[in-house]
Amino acid sequence: MLTDNEIADLLAAPKLVINPRARVKEQRGSLQLNYAAQRCGETEFEVFVRQSLHDPQGFSCGLVYTPRLGERITLMRCNGGNHLHVNSLEGFESIGKCCHIHIATERYMAAGRKPDHYAEPTQLYGEVRGALRTLIEKCNIEGFPSGNKMDPLSFLSQFSETNND
Amino acid sequence: MIDIDSIRNEICKSFCQDILIEPFSGNARADNGDVQLAVHLPLVGRDGDGIVAYLSQTVTGWRLSDNGMTLMRLSYENDLGRLLSDARERLFRTVLSESHLQQDNGELFIEVPAASLMRGLFLLGQGCIRVEDMGLWTRTKVESAFNDDLRRALHRLLPSDDCVENFQVPNVPDAATYPVDYFIKTPGKPLYLFGVHNKDRARLVTIILQYLTVHAPIFDSMVVYSELNDVPEADSRRLLAAANDIVPSINETAILEQKIRHRRAA
């Protein structure tokens, strides 16, 4: 189990994507991109992008910690707003139907819940590309191609709503 | 005294209050203009995210779909190709069948008559949550469950002194590298039994059997599969050539029992 300090350190640590030209694949109703990322030369993270083919608001971009020993833990996940979310340890009320950011917490892990159960509403993005940008900024990830021609998410532009981020 | 009608009314009222319904403008890619309804159910997955049923009208009633969100959520931490293979693919099919759900390119859905809308909502919600729980069934846990099943089946059949787990054949060079899952004592040749749940395990057991055939005194061998069909045919063929006998599925306990009793009576 990770402590909140360890989670904060993992989120803040500089990370470098080592396969920036990863290709989009379509699998069972969604578009998927998977990147591997290194910290201090060790490949310890995965970055994923998911976009539903059925719903423009069905998307998620996340950072997964993949230690050599131990379980994989999703540290942060920027979700679309096509569903309600309930922080179960806080009560039964949902945070509303809005884009939200899941964050791994020591408290939820200690309670035997999924580490990234807790989520907070956000207005930082409204579509998948904004969600990835938010994840990149919050998790200190570098190595993605820059500029429109190199934009790895250009495949997803057809699913983007008005860019409100 | 408990007023059952009052409680029932309260449950119905609060249940309806917890359901959010809104129009949904259809599939982004197909763009066929179909209008659906998004029904947000008071059910959440392991990560607290709510389950949504997307409703569209059919000639006889309703089509209720998850719009592919359940499998997309599973894909965050799992490779769907690997997750929905072998034993877990069978579990996936079982869950769909028991929930009356169908799958179309990742979309889980159910079609119900107009009068069964509520039943359909519950079946879809329950099925989606059960499928989402498959993320807990890691490959290691599936393997561990098979090993537990095999151990339990053998302990039911045999006195503990007659069944030695993780056995190293005496006087075999480097025996620790070629262990036998179970040594079963018989009046004749020793019976070496192995469990096999995937192709990697099938290949390893083939190597062990071939090595023991060269280096160990004469023995009898048996392989118990988790499911024969989960192992590629070429790997099974090599294993069948190396082993004396097989039990094609751990679920076929009567066959396992009959084969072991036969050898123990010899």
Interface residues (C-beta under 8 A of the other chain):
Chain A: Q27 R28 G29 S30 Q32 F48 R50 S52 L53 H54 D55 P56 G58 S60 G62 V64 R72 T74 R77 N79 N82 H83 L84 H85 V86 N87 S88 S94 K97 H102 R113 K114 D116 H117 Y118 A119 Q158 F159
Chain B: L20 F24 N27 A28 R29 A38 H40 V44 R46 D47 G48 D49 G50 I51 V52 Y54 N67 G68 M69 L71 M72 R73 S75 Y76 E77 L80 G81 N105 G106 E107
